[in-house]
Amino acid sequence: MIESSLQRFLITFTVITASILELIDTTIVNVSLPVIGGELGATLSELSWVVAGYALANAVVVPITGWLGGTFGRRRYFAGSILLFTFASFMCGHSVSIDELVVWRIVQGVGGGALLATSQAILVDSYPPEQLGFANAMFGIGAVVGPTFGPVLGGWLTDNYSWQWIFFVNVPIGILATILTLTYVPEPPEEHRHRGGKLDWPGLLFLLVGLGSLQTFLERGHDEDWFSTGYIRWLAVAAVAGLIAFVVWELHTKHPIVNLRVLARRSTGIGTFLLFMLGFGLYVPLFIYPVYVQHLVGYSPMQTGLSLMPSGLASLAVLPFIGIALRKGVSIRLAAGVGFVLCGIFCLLFTGMSLQSGGDPFDGSFAVPLLVRGVGVALLFVPLTTIAMSGLKGPDVGQASGLTNMSRQLGGSVGVALAATVLDDRMQYHRVHLVSHLSAFSEATQVRVHELTQAFVASGATLYDAKQQALAALNGIVMKNAALMSYMDLFFYIGLFFLICVPIVFLVPRVEGGPAMPAH
């Protein structure tokens, strides 16, 4: 434990800086995805890898942060992770193809995976027990501020400079955090040091094969007509075999990389499952919303970021009251149930949007659903983490922490991959459906084409060119409406998904409430 108040403050500032660096990067990219896709010539499915690759790398690294910190020294590992994250950010900004960007985003995720978990461990060792509440509160505010202002910062940088600057901005902050870490962060006391011995290499290998194959299968399957393509079939086999081997191995080895036995506790097992569902439901809207409002509503990246602020500010405002309510005996299950309902309502409200909705980022059509989402998210983070961690002691706490973080990130990674596939499928379905109602012999179609042709002729086009432009404009109208209907379908599915989670919450045994560390 650190005795000096000044050093304790500097350590807190250091770990919060590093954590915000990682937390901002989970949201700063989303508002720039349409611009990145336009400049790099990437499809929506390819763009989803920019988000999902980062989340997947995070999910794999989180469970082994304790072992890596014990092997290399926590301070050196923490500083090294910041440097890796910073270097990968620099290379992301210099990427000239979508494949190159995805590779560096995965490397960035490897570096970022250590920042949050290690920051929490450093804080615990730096404060006396009676001051941990204050430290956790400071860290919790940082955990909410990062995702809240990440989209705004990303939008501002993209609008005023270029999308590359959403990565370059990490470089000076990363260098500062590295210097502060090496200067002020000590190694943990001897009695707190983790001595993990040999790393569970087979478990790590099975996890990488299983998750990597599953992610690639979900991302590429749609483009390759699923099981009609040989390598997609092999990916499916590798995903199933890798994940089954991972579970079997982890349940039988003495020193598992992920101690799945903690899931035998009903509260931990259900809590971890719900955190997977939460990651699924949280990452997908943040992935599709920026694409939706920029492609269909005409928002700039900056407007997109600003429109997301009500959600983050609502979470920030509500979080302290949730902690107080739980301490006063409000049911954790009730809080989590209400949170899922509100997140479901947020998605269902979006199913009623039209192409004229949201002309202003702060008008009620978008702001009200996003406020509902912000309150719902705040009601979910703390209760679900508390449910998953309740009743655990000793080494099981660390194992469950790594497992819950991994579960939430995996939910986001799988969700984004599935969302891109569903969106493509629904787009094709609605386009075919709409086109089937168009006919050269239809009076309504003829009238619409005639109106468009006259408009283009009035603008100076020849009659032949005006007719071609009219047909192209009609196709554009069809595509825009097909896209809108596809987004509405996806929001409906996610809303239904959230509502299905409500009864599962009440399967959790009664647990005593207390605010846990907010997750991201």
Secondary structure, DSSP 8 states (H G I E B T S, - for coil): ----HHHHHHHHHHHHHHHHHHHHTTTTTGGGHHHHHHHHT--HHHHHHHHHHHHHHHHHHGGGHHHHHHHH-HHHHHHHHHHHHHHHHHHHHT--SHHHHHHHHHHHHHHHHHHHHHHHHHHHHHS-GGGHHHHHHHHHHHHHHHHHHHHHHHHHHHHHT-TTHHHHTHHHHHHHHHHHHHHH-----GGG-----S--HHHHHHHHHHHHHHHHHHHHTTTTTGGGSHHHHHHHHHHHHHHHHHHHHHHHSSS-SS-GGGGGSHHHHHHHHHHHHHHHHHHHHHHHHHHHIIIII---HHHHHHHHHHHHHHHHHHHHHHHHHHHTT--HHHHHHHHHHHHHHHHHHHTT--TTTTSSTTSHHHHHHHHHHHHHHHHHHHHHHHHHHTT--THHHHHHHHHHHHHHHHHHHHHHHHHHHHHHHHHHHHHHHHHTT--TT-HHHHHHHHHHHHHHHHTT--HHHHHHHHHHHHHHHHHHHHHHHHHHHHHHHHHHHHHHHHHHHTTS------------
